[in-house]
Amino acid sequence: MTPEQLGKVFDFYIDFLKKNGYEPIRINDLSEKLTTELFKANKKKTLNHLYWMCWQAKEYIGTDRIEKACRWLGFIQGCFFMLGIFSVKELKDHNKPEESD
């Protein structure tokens, strides 16, 4: 995946989260484990954090930290799947380059 393609995937998620009423808000205390119940109870907080991660990952692309941006993409997509936002097929499709690329 090229840096440009990676940026487009993050842009897609940023647009999706913004349209669905989320804000890029970082969870500062990441020392607590999210149990299944807590994860579901804090779905909005989790999606806000993923929104923040998308913005941060785009900055990593701009500073030539592509590998870190790719790791973050995997984490973000895993969370989207676990939260029931996207299917694995949809996530795979997001990573495919567009025909014009």
VENSUL-V464608 format. One record per residue. N is the residue number from 0. RES is the residue in three letters. PHI is phi in whole degrees, 0 to 359 (none if undefined). BURIAL is + if it has 9 or more other ideal C-beta (glycine too) atoms within 8 Angstrom, else -. Layout:
# VENSUL-V464608
n=(N	N)
res=(RES	RES)
phi=(PHI	PHI)
burial=(BURIAL	BURIAL)
This chain:
# VENSUL-V464608
n=(0	1	2	3	4	5	6	7	8	9	10	11	12	13	14	15	16	17	18	19	20	21	22	23	24	25	26	27	28	29	30	31	32	33	34	35	36	37	38	39	40	41	42	43	44	45	46	47	48	49	50	51	52	53	54	55	56	57	58	59	60	61	62	63	64	65	66	67	68	69	70	71	72	73	74	75	76	77	78	79	80	81	82	83	84	85	86	87	88	89	90	91	92	93	94	95	96	97	98	99	100)
res=(MET	THR	PRO	GLU	GLN	LEU	GLY	LYS	VAL	PHE	ASP	PHE	TYR	ILE	ASP	PHE	LEU	LYS	LYS	ASN	GLY	TYR	GLU	PRO	ILE	ARG	ILE	ASN	ASP	LEU	SER	GLU	LYS	LEU	THR	THR	GLU	LEU	PHE	LYS	ALA	ASN	LYS	LYS	LYS	THR	LEU	ASN	HIS	LEU	TYR	TRP	MET	CYS	TRP	GLN	ALA	LYS	GLU	TYR	ILE	GLY	THR	ASP	ARG	ILE	GLU	LYS	ALA	CYS	ARG	TRP	LEU	GLY	PHE	ILE	GLN	GLY	CYS	PHE	PHE	MET	LEU	GLY	ILE	PHE	SER	VAL	LYS	GLU	LEU	LYS	ASP	HIS	ASN	LYS	PRO	GLU	GLU	SER	ASP)
phi=(none	283	303	294	296	299	299	295	295	297	299	300	292	300	298	300	293	298	298	262	86	267	233	284	241	285	274	280	263	260	280	276	285	267	287	305	294	293	300	293	295	251	304	296	298	295	292	299	294	297	300	300	299	298	298	296	297	298	295	298	299	293	253	62	251	299	300	293	299	294	298	294	300	300	296	301	294	299	294	303	296	295	275	78	280	226	278	298	299	299	297	298	295	299	276	283	293	289	303	284	283)
burial=(-	-	-	-	+	+	+	+	+	+	+	+	+	+	-	-	+	-	-	-	-	+	-	+	+	-	+	-	-	-	-	-	-	-	-	-	-	+	+	-	-	+	+	-	+	+	+	+	+	+	+	+	+	+	+	+	+	+	-	+	+	-	-	-	-	+	-	+	+	+	-	+	+	-	+	+	+	-	+	+	+	-	+	-	-	+	-	-	-	-	+	-	-	+	-	-	-	-	-	-	-)
